[in-house]
Amino acid sequence: MSKSKPYEEQKTENQMASEASMMYETARSVDDFVASIPVDLMQQLIDISIRDCKAGKGIRHEQIASYINEQMGWE
């Protein structure tokens, strides 16, 4: 990673997207986003969640913070 420069030495850089970013995402409401998720994808996610739960692969809410900290190396 490059060493950061003091504010006075920084030069402005042209900010230009190499691709049309609006092509990938537009501003929209949460309801519109949820409605855009295909029903078959949601059903697959539900089926996988149920299968994993029955297989004992679930994690309790109380364990989530410590699990994330451990996985990210923050502990």
MOPAC internal coordinates of N, CA, C and O (Angstrom, degrees):
PM7 1SCF
backbone

  N    0.0000 0     0.00 0     0.00 0    0    0    0
  C    1.4438 1     0.00 0     0.00 0    1    0    0
  C    1.5251 1   108.73 1     0.00 0    2    1    0
  O    1.2310 1   119.99 1   -40.93 1    3    2    1
  N    1.2864 1   117.63 1   139.07 1    3    2    1
  C    1.4577 1   120.77 1  -176.52 1    5    3    2
  C    1.5249 1   110.61 1   -76.72 1    6    5    3
  O    1.2310 1   121.99 1   -27.69 1    7    6    5
  N    1.3120 1   113.80 1   152.31 1    7    6    5
  C    1.4573 1   120.05 1   178.56 1    9    7    6
  C    1.5258 1   108.83 1   -72.05 1   10    9    7
  O    1.2310 1   120.51 1   -45.30 1   11   10    9
  N    1.3214 1   116.64 1   134.70 1   11   10    9
  C    1.4654 1   119.03 1  -179.33 1   13   11   10
  C    1.5256 1   109.75 1   -72.72 1   14   13   11
  O    1.2310 1   121.18 1   -33.43 1   15   14   13
  N    1.3036 1   115.35 1   146.57 1   15   14   13
  C    1.4553 1   121.50 1  -179.06 1   17   15   14
  C    1.5237 1   108.95 1   -97.54 1   18   17   15
  O    1.2310 1   120.61 1   -33.52 1   19   18   17
  N    1.3200 1   116.44 1   146.48 1   19   18   17
  C    1.4627 1   118.09 1   173.51 1   21   19   18
  C    1.5230 1   110.11 1   -58.43 1   22   21   19
  O    1.2310 1   120.33 1   -25.29 1   23   22   21
  N    1.2865 1   116.98 1   154.71 1   23   22   21
  C    1.4618 1   123.14 1  -174.55 1   25   23   22
  C    1.5220 1   112.13 1   -54.42 1   26   25   23
  O    1.2310 1   120.03 1   139.30 1   27   26   25
  N    1.3298 1   117.54 1   -40.70 1   27   26   25
  C    1.4602 1   120.63 1  -175.76 1   29   27   26
  C    1.5276 1   111.59 1   -66.10 1   30   29   27
  O    1.2310 1   119.61 1   150.74 1   31   30   29
  N    1.3301 1   118.35 1   -29.26 1   31   30   29
  C    1.4541 1   121.69 1  -175.87 1   33   31   30
  C    1.5226 1   113.15 1   -88.93 1   34   33   31
  O    1.2310 1   120.13 1   169.18 1   35   34   33
  N    1.2882 1   117.36 1   -10.82 1   35   34   33
  C    1.4559 1   119.46 1  -177.11 1   37   35   34
  C    1.5185 1   110.86 1   -72.85 1   38   37   35
  O    1.2310 1   121.46 1   -42.75 1   39   38   37
  N    1.2968 1   114.81 1   137.25 1   39   38   37
  C    1.4564 1   120.55 1   176.78 1   41   39   38
  C    1.5211 1   108.08 1  -103.55 1   42   41   39
  O    1.2310 1   121.46 1   -32.79 1   43   42   41
  N    1.3064 1   114.82 1   147.21 1   43   42   41
  C    1.4536 1   117.91 1   178.54 1   45   43   42
  C    1.5207 1   109.20 1   -71.61 1   46   45   43
  O    1.2310 1   121.55 1   -38.77 1   47   46   45
  N    1.3147 1   114.63 1   141.23 1   47   46   45
  C    1.4499 1   120.26 1   179.03 1   49   47   46
  C    1.5179 1   108.42 1  -113.78 1   50   49   47
  O    1.2310 1   121.24 1   -33.78 1   51   50   49
  N    1.3043 1   115.24 1   146.22 1   51   50   49
  C    1.4569 1   118.95 1   176.31 1   53   51   50
  C    1.5194 1   109.04 1   -66.50 1   54   53   51
  O    1.2310 1   121.12 1   -52.22 1   55   54   53
  N    1.3026 1   115.47 1   127.78 1   55   54   53
  C    1.4510 1   120.20 1   178.58 1   57   55   54
  C    1.5196 1   108.12 1  -102.67 1   58   57   55
  O    1.2310 1   121.52 1   -78.34 1   59   58   57
  N    1.3112 1   114.70 1   101.66 1   59   58   57
  C    1.4465 1   119.39 1  -177.78 1   61   59   58
  C    1.5217 1   108.03 1  -137.57 1   62   61   59
  O    1.2310 1   120.70 1   -50.30 1   63   62   61
  N    1.2911 1   116.26 1   129.70 1   63   62   61
  C    1.4539 1   120.46 1   178.24 1   65   63   62
  C    1.5195 1   109.20 1   -74.04 1   66   65   63
  O    1.2310 1   121.04 1   -41.31 1   67   66   65
  N    1.3180 1   115.62 1   138.69 1   67   66   65
  C    1.4549 1   118.86 1   178.28 1   69   67   66
  C    1.5282 1   111.54 1   -79.15 1   70   69   67
  O    1.2310 1   120.77 1   163.00 1   71   70   69
  N    1.3263 1   116.13 1   -17.00 1   71   70   69
  C    1.4577 1   121.01 1   176.42 1   73   71   70
  C    1.5197 1   108.45 1  -133.80 1   74   73   71
  O    1.2310 1   121.09 1   -16.66 1   75   74   73
  N    1.2783 1   115.51 1   163.34 1   75   74   73
  C    1.4647 1   119.68 1   177.43 1   77   75   74
  C    1.5259 1   108.67 1   -73.22 1   78   77   75
  O    1.2310 1   120.42 1   -76.16 1   79   78   77
  N    1.3247 1   116.80 1   103.84 1   79   78   77
  C    1.4585 1   120.05 1  -175.49 1   81   79   78
  C    1.5193 1   112.54 1   -70.14 1   82   81   79
  O    1.2310 1   119.43 1   152.00 1   83   82   81
  N    1.3072 1   118.70 1   -28.00 1   83   82   81
  C    1.4611 1   120.23 1   178.89 1   85   83   82
  C    1.5213 1   111.15 1   -66.41 1   86   85   83
  O    1.2310 1   121.03 1   163.01 1   87   86   85
  N    1.3041 1   115.63 1   -16.99 1   87   86   85
  C    1.4540 1   119.59 1   178.20 1   89   87   86
  C    1.5247 1   110.59 1   -65.29 1   90   89   87
  O    1.2310 1   120.59 1   150.15 1   91   90   89
  N    1.3264 1   116.48 1   -29.85 1   91   90   89
  C    1.4481 1   121.01 1  -175.91 1   93   91   90
  C    1.5226 1   113.23 1   -94.35 1   94   93   91
  O    1.2310 1   119.59 1   147.25 1   95   94   93
  N    1.2850 1   118.38 1   -32.75 1   95   94   93
  C    1.4631 1   120.57 1  -174.81 1   97   95   94
  C    1.5158 1   110.17 1  -151.00 1   98   97   95
  O    1.2310 1   121.28 1   -42.66 1   99   98   97
  N    1.2912 1   115.16 1   137.34 1   99   98   97
  C    1.4525 1   120.68 1   174.49 1  101   99   98
  C    1.5178 1   108.31 1  -126.74 1  102  101   99
  O    1.2310 1   121.06 1   -22.42 1  103  102  101
  N    1.3003 1   115.57 1   157.58 1  103  102  101
  C    1.4581 1   119.63 1   178.21 1  105  103  102
  C    1.5215 1   108.59 1   -68.45 1  106  105  103
  O    1.2310 1   121.58 1   -51.34 1  107  106  105
  N    1.3252 1   114.58 1   128.66 1  107  106  105
  C    1.4571 1   118.91 1   178.71 1  109  107  106
  C    1.5144 1   109.14 1  -157.31 1  110  109  107
  O    1.2310 1   121.05 1   -12.59 1  111  110  109
  N    1.3049 1   115.59 1   167.41 1  111  110  109
  C    1.4533 1   119.68 1  -177.51 1  113  111  110
  C    1.5260 1   110.16 1   -78.99 1  114  113  111
  O    1.2310 1   121.08 1   -15.78 1  115  114  113
  N    1.3173 1   115.53 1   164.22 1  115  114  113
  C    1.4561 1   121.35 1   177.90 1  117  115  114
  C    1.5217 1   110.16 1   -61.15 1  118  117  115
  O    1.2310 1   120.45 1   139.80 1  119  118  117
  N    1.3162 1   116.75 1   -40.20 1  119  118  117
  C    1.4667 1   120.47 1   179.53 1  121  119  118
  C    1.5248 1   111.19 1   -60.95 1  122  121  119
  O    1.2310 1   120.41 1   138.83 1  123  122  121
  N    1.3258 1   116.82 1   -41.17 1  123  122  121
  C    1.4627 1   120.17 1   178.11 1  125  123  122
  C    1.5280 1   110.93 1   -65.09 1  126  125  123
  O    1.2310 1   121.18 1   140.18 1  127  126  125
  N    1.3331 1   115.35 1   -39.82 1  127  126  125
  C    1.4624 1   119.48 1   179.16 1  129  127  126
  C    1.5237 1   110.85 1   -63.40 1  130  129  127
  O    1.2310 1   120.60 1   131.51 1  131  130  129
  N    1.3288 1   116.46 1   -48.49 1  131  130  129
  C    1.4662 1   120.34 1   179.97 1  133  131  130
  C    1.5246 1   110.55 1   -61.56 1  134  133  131
  O    1.2310 1   120.44 1   139.09 1  135  134  133
  N    1.3156 1   116.76 1   -40.91 1  135  134  133
  C    1.4649 1   120.59 1   179.78 1  137  135  134
  C    1.5291 1   111.68 1   -65.97 1  138  137  135
  O    1.2310 1   120.07 1   156.61 1  139  138  137
  N    1.3282 1   117.47 1   -23.39 1  139  138  137
  C    1.4641 1   120.20 1  -178.93 1  141  139  138
  C    1.5265 1   112.88 1   -81.27 1  142  141  139
  O    1.2310 1   119.90 1   167.91 1  143  142  141
  N    1.3376 1   117.80 1   -12.09 1  143  142  141
  C    1.4613 1   120.86 1   179.13 1  145  143  142
  C    1.5268 1   108.34 1   -75.66 1  146  145  143
  O    1.2310 1   119.81 1   -54.33 1  147  146  145
  N    1.3202 1   117.97 1   125.67 1  147  146  145
  C    1.4622 1   120.31 1  -178.42 1  149  147  146
  C    1.5331 1   111.97 1   -61.23 1  150  149  147
  O    1.2310 1   120.87 1   -39.62 1  151  150  149
  N    1.3187 1   115.94 1   140.38 1  151  150  149
  C    1.4644 1   121.85 1  -178.08 1  153  151  150
  C    1.5265 1   110.68 1   -61.42 1  154  153  151
  O    1.2310 1   119.83 1   139.67 1  155  154  153
  N    1.3234 1   117.93 1   -40.33 1  155  154  153
  C    1.4646 1   119.84 1  -178.84 1  157  155  154
  C    1.5293 1   111.70 1   -65.56 1  158  157  155
  O    1.2310 1   119.81 1   146.84 1  159  158  157
  N    1.3258 1   117.97 1   -33.16 1  159  158  157
  C    1.4563 1   121.08 1   175.81 1  161  159  158
  C    1.5239 1   110.50 1   -66.08 1  162  161  159
  O    1.2310 1   120.40 1   135.13 1  163  162  161
  N    1.3183 1   116.84 1   -44.87 1  163  162  161
  C    1.4667 1   120.23 1   178.40 1  165  163  162
  C    1.5292 1   110.55 1   -61.55 1  166  165  163
  O    1.2310 1   119.89 1   140.18 1  167  166  165
  N    1.3351 1   117.81 1   -39.82 1  167  166  165
  C    1.4627 1   120.99 1   178.83 1  169  167  166
  C    1.5257 1   110.85 1   -64.29 1  170  169  167
  O    1.2310 1   120.36 1   140.01 1  171  170  169
  N    1.3328 1   116.91 1   -39.99 1  171  170  169
  C    1.4641 1   120.29 1   177.39 1  173  171  170
  C    1.5251 1   110.93 1   -63.53 1  174  173  171
  O    1.2310 1   120.35 1   138.99 1  175  174  173
  N    1.3320 1   116.93 1   -41.01 1  175  174  173
  C    1.4641 1   120.59 1   178.64 1  177  175  174
  C    1.5186 1   111.34 1   -63.60 1  178  177  175
  O    1.2310 1   120.61 1   139.89 1  179  178  177
  N    1.3254 1   116.45 1   -40.11 1  179  178  177
  C    1.4632 1   120.84 1   178.04 1  181  179  178
  C    1.5209 1   110.00 1   -64.27 1  182  181  179
  O    1.2310 1   120.20 1   133.89 1  183  182  181
  N    1.3304 1   117.22 1   -46.11 1  183  182  181
  C    1.4642 1   121.29 1   179.91 1  185  183  182
  C    1.5274 1   111.51 1   -60.15 1  186  185  183
  O    1.2310 1   120.31 1   137.12 1  187  186  185
  N    1.3261 1   117.01 1   -42.88 1  187  186  185
  C    1.4642 1   121.20 1   178.58 1  189  187  186
  C    1.5256 1   110.52 1   -64.63 1  190  189  187
  O    1.2310 1   120.32 1   138.52 1  191  190  189
  N    1.3187 1   116.99 1   -41.48 1  191  190  189
  C    1.4652 1   121.00 1   179.57 1  193  191  190
  C    1.5190 1   111.27 1   -62.78 1  194  193  191
  O    1.2310 1   120.44 1   136.50 1  195  194  193
  N    1.3281 1   116.76 1   -43.50 1  195  194  193
  C    1.4660 1   120.76 1   179.32 1  197  195  194
  C    1.5268 1   110.07 1   -65.19 1  198  197  195
  O    1.2310 1   120.30 1   136.00 1  199  198  197
  N    1.3280 1   117.02 1   -44.00 1  199  198  197
  C    1.4664 1   121.10 1   179.09 1  201  199  198
  C    1.5272 1   110.89 1   -60.16 1  202  201  199
  O    1.2310 1   120.38 1   133.58 1  203  202  201
  N    1.3384 1   116.89 1   -46.42 1  203  202  201
  C    1.4597 1   120.74 1  -179.53 1  205  203  202
  C    1.5209 1   111.70 1   -65.30 1  206  205  203
  O    1.2310 1   120.35 1   142.31 1  207  206  205
  N    1.3164 1   116.93 1   -37.69 1  207  206  205
  C    1.4663 1   120.73 1   178.60 1  209  207  206
  C    1.5255 1   110.36 1   -63.44 1  210  209  207
  O    1.2310 1   120.38 1   134.77 1  211  210  209
  N    1.3293 1   116.87 1   -45.23 1  211  210  209
  C    1.4651 1   121.02 1   179.12 1  213  211  210
  C    1.5258 1   111.58 1   -65.42 1  214  213  211
  O    1.2310 1   120.17 1   151.49 1  215  214  213
  N    1.3252 1   117.28 1   -28.51 1  215  214  213
  C    1.4646 1   121.95 1   179.36 1  217  215  214
  C    1.5252 1   111.94 1   -83.76 1  218  217  215
  O    1.2310 1   120.39 1  -179.91 1  219  218  217
  N    1.3273 1   116.86 1     0.09 1  219  218  217
  C    1.4622 1   120.43 1   178.89 1  221  219  218
  C    1.5132 1   114.07 1    78.64 1  222  221  219
  O    1.2310 1   120.12 1  -158.49 1  223  222  221
  N    1.3133 1   117.38 1    21.51 1  223  222  221
  C    1.4653 1   121.01 1  -178.74 1  225  223  222
  C    1.5226 1   112.82 1   -92.66 1  226  225  223
  O    1.2310 1   120.21 1  -172.58 1  227  226  225
  N    1.3130 1   117.20 1     7.42 1  227  226  225
  C    1.4599 1   120.33 1  -178.57 1  229  227  226
  C    1.5169 1   112.06 1   -75.46 1  230  229  227
  O    1.2310 1   120.69 1   -13.28 1  231  230  229
  N    1.3090 1   116.28 1   166.72 1  231  230  229
  C    1.4613 1   122.71 1   176.71 1  233  231  230
  C    1.5247 1   107.37 1  -132.76 1  234  233  231
  O    1.2310 1   121.17 1   -46.10 1  235  234  233
  N    1.3320 1   115.37 1   133.90 1  235  234  233
  C    1.4637 1   119.88 1  -179.54 1  237  235  234
  C    1.5266 1   110.16 1   -72.82 1  238  237  235
  O    1.2310 1   120.94 1   -27.53 1  239  238  237
  N    1.3220 1   115.81 1   152.47 1  239  238  237
  C    1.4658 1   120.77 1  -179.60 1  241  239  238
  C    1.5219 1   111.55 1   -57.07 1  242  241  239
  O    1.2310 1   120.24 1   144.41 1  243  242  241
  N    1.3251 1   117.15 1   -35.59 1  243  242  241
  C    1.4644 1   120.59 1  -178.28 1  245  243  242
  C    1.5296 1   111.61 1   -65.57 1  246  245  243
  O    1.2310 1   120.07 1   158.24 1  247  246  245
  N    1.3221 1   117.47 1   -21.76 1  247  246  245
  C    1.4627 1   121.31 1  -176.30 1  249  247  246
  C    1.5264 1   113.56 1   -94.11 1  250  249  247
  O    1.2310 1   120.04 1   170.39 1  251  250  249
  N    1.2981 1   117.53 1    -9.61 1  251  250  249
  C    1.4638 1   120.22 1  -171.91 1  253  251  250
  C    1.5269 1   112.56 1   -61.77 1  254  253  251
  O    1.2310 1   120.01 1   131.28 1  255  254  253
  N    1.3332 1   117.59 1   -48.72 1  255  254  253
  C    1.4698 1   120.20 1  -177.11 1  257  255  254
  C    1.5251 1   111.25 1   -60.85 1  258  257  255
  O    1.2310 1   120.15 1   133.94 1  259  258  257
  N    1.3297 1   117.32 1   -46.06 1  259  258  257
  C    1.4624 1   119.26 1  -179.40 1  261  259  258
  C    1.5279 1   111.34 1   -68.08 1  262  261  259
  O    1.2310 1   120.02 1   145.86 1  263  262  261
  N    1.3274 1   117.56 1   -34.14 1  263  262  261
  C    1.4645 1   121.37 1   177.76 1  265  263  262
  C    1.5335 1   110.64 1   -64.29 1  266  265  263
  O    1.2310 1   120.60 1   134.06 1  267  266  265
  N    1.3253 1   116.46 1   -45.94 1  267  266  265
  C    1.4681 1   120.27 1   179.25 1  269  267  266
  C    1.5244 1   110.37 1   -63.47 1  270  269  267
  O    1.2310 1   120.47 1   135.20 1  271  270  269
  N    1.3339 1   116.71 1   -44.80 1  271  270  269
  C    1.4659 1   120.20 1   178.83 1  273  271  270
  C    1.5236 1   111.27 1   -58.67 1  274  273  271
  O    1.2310 1   120.73 1   137.66 1  275  274  273
  N    1.3330 1   116.21 1   -42.34 1  275  274  273
  C    1.4615 1   120.85 1  -179.81 1  277  275  274
  C    1.5293 1   111.07 1   -65.91 1  278  277  275
  O    1.2310 1   120.11 1   134.34 1  279  278  277
  N    1.3210 1   117.40 1   -45.66 1  279  278  277
  C    1.4598 1   121.55 1  -178.73 1  281  279  278
  C    1.5280 1   112.10 1   -65.20 1  282  281  279
  O    1.2310 1   120.41 1   145.75 1  283  282  281
  N    1.3298 1   116.83 1   -34.25 1  283  282  281
  C    1.4628 1   120.77 1  -179.02 1  285  283  282
  C    1.5288 1   112.35 1   -86.86 1  286  285  283
  O    1.2310 1   120.44 1   173.80 1  287  286  285
  N    1.3347 1   116.76 1    -6.20 1  287  286  285
  C    1.4576 1   120.42 1  -179.69 1  289  287  286
  C    1.5141 1   113.33 1    75.30 1  290  289  287
  O    1.2310 1   120.39 1  -151.93 1  291  290  289
  N    1.3370 1   116.87 1    28.07 1  291  290  289
  C    1.4611 1   121.15 1  -177.17 1  293  291  290
  C    1.5213 1   112.75 1   -91.61 1  294  293  291
  O    1.2310 1   119.51 1   175.46 1  295  294  293
  N    1.3112 1   118.54 1    -4.54 1  295  294  293
  C    1.4713 1   119.85 1  -179.25 1  297  295  294
  C    1.5017 1   110.64 1   -96.74 1  298  297  295
  O    1.2310 1   120.10 1   180.00 1  299  298  297

